[in-house]
C-alpha cells in the first residue's frame, strides 16, 4: 500500500504537481469552462486558451447571440486590459440562434502571442485570463464569463 502511495507521489512530482489552470461558471443549465495549457509560460511562447460551453440540461437549449461573435478571451494585469482576442476583428451584426443538444459541448480556442493591444511584447509577470461566452439563454444573462485564471510569464 505504501509503495503505491510513494509511486503516485513520485508521478505527481515528476508531472509538475499541478493541473492546468481552469475556471468554471454555471448559469442555469449552461456550464462555461476556461482552461489554459499551463500556469507558467516562457517569454514569447504562445499561451493556448480554451473555452468549452456545455448544455447540462436533459433537453435541447436554444441560445441567442447578438452578433456572429460567440466568445472572447481577455488578458489583464492589475485590472488593466492587456490583450483581447476580438481586438481589431469585425463580426457580422446579426441576431442568430444556436441549439445545444442535451450534453452537447461547443469548444472554442485561441492563442495569445504575449503581445499587448499595441503589438508590443509583454514583460514577465503575473496576468489574469478570462473568457466570455456571448450566447444568451432565454431569460438568462446576455453573456457568461469564466475566470479570471492567473498565469505567469517567465523571463
ChimeraX attribute file (.defattr): number of C-alpha atoms within 10 A of each C-alpha:
attribute: neighborCount
match mode: 1-to-1
recipient: residues
	/A:1	5
	/A:2	7
	/A:3	8
	/A:4	9
	/A:5	10
	/A:6	11
	/A:7	11
	/A:8	12
	/A:9	13
	/A:10	12
	/A:11	12
	/A:12	13
	/A:13	11
	/A:14	9
	/A:15	10
	/A:16	8
	/A:17	11
	/A:18	10
	/A:19	12
	/A:20	12
	/A:21	18
	/A:22	22
	/A:23	19
	/A:24	17
	/A:25	15
	/A:26	16
	/A:27	13
	/A:28	12
	/A:29	14
	/A:30	21
	/A:31	17
	/A:32	24
	/A:33	24
	/A:34	26
	/A:35	22
	/A:36	22
	/A:37	16
	/A:38	16
	/A:39	17
	/A:40	17
	/A:41	18
	/A:42	13
	/A:43	17
	/A:44	17
	/A:45	13
	/A:46	15
	/A:47	19
	/A:48	15
	/A:49	20
	/A:50	17
	/A:51	26
	/A:52	17
	/A:53	23
	/A:54	20
	/A:55	23
	/A:56	19
	/A:57	15
	/A:58	10
	/A:59	12
	/A:60	14
	/A:61	20
	/A:62	15
	/A:63	18
	/A:64	18
	/A:65	21
	/A:66	16
	/A:67	15
	/A:68	14
	/A:69	17
	/A:70	16
	/A:71	20
	/A:72	19
	/A:73	25
	/A:74	19
	/A:75	23
	/A:76	18
	/A:77	14
	/A:78	9
	/A:79	9
	/A:80	10
	/A:81	15
	/A:82	19
	/A:83	22
	/A:84	18
	/A:85	16
	/A:86	13
	/A:87	11
	/A:88	7
	/A:89	7
	/A:90	9
	/A:91	10
	/A:92	9
	/A:93	11
	/A:94	11
	/A:95	10
	/A:96	12
	/A:97	14
	/A:98	12
	/A:99	12
	/A:100	19
	/A:101	16
	/A:102	15
	/A:103	14
	/A:104	14
	/A:105	17
	/A:106	11
	/A:107	11
	/A:108	15
	/A:109	15
	/A:110	14
	/A:111	14
	/A:112	18
	/A:113	16
	/A:114	23
	/A:115	15
	/A:116	17
	/A:117	15
	/A:118	8
	/A:119	10
	/A:120	9
	/A:121	13
	/A:122	16
	/A:123	14
	/A:124	15
	/A:125	13
	/A:126	15
	/A:127	19
	/A:128	19
	/A:129	26
	/A:130	23
	/A:131	27
	/A:132	19
	/A:133	22
	/A:134	21
	/A:135	24
	/A:136	20
	/A:137	19
	/A:138	11
	/A:139	6
	/A:140	12
	/A:141	12
	/A:142	15
	/A:143	16
	/A:144	21
	/A:145	21
	/A:146	22
	/A:147	21
	/A:148	19
	/A:149	19
	/A:150	19
	/A:151	21
	/A:152	16
	/A:153	19
	/A:154	14
	/A:155	10
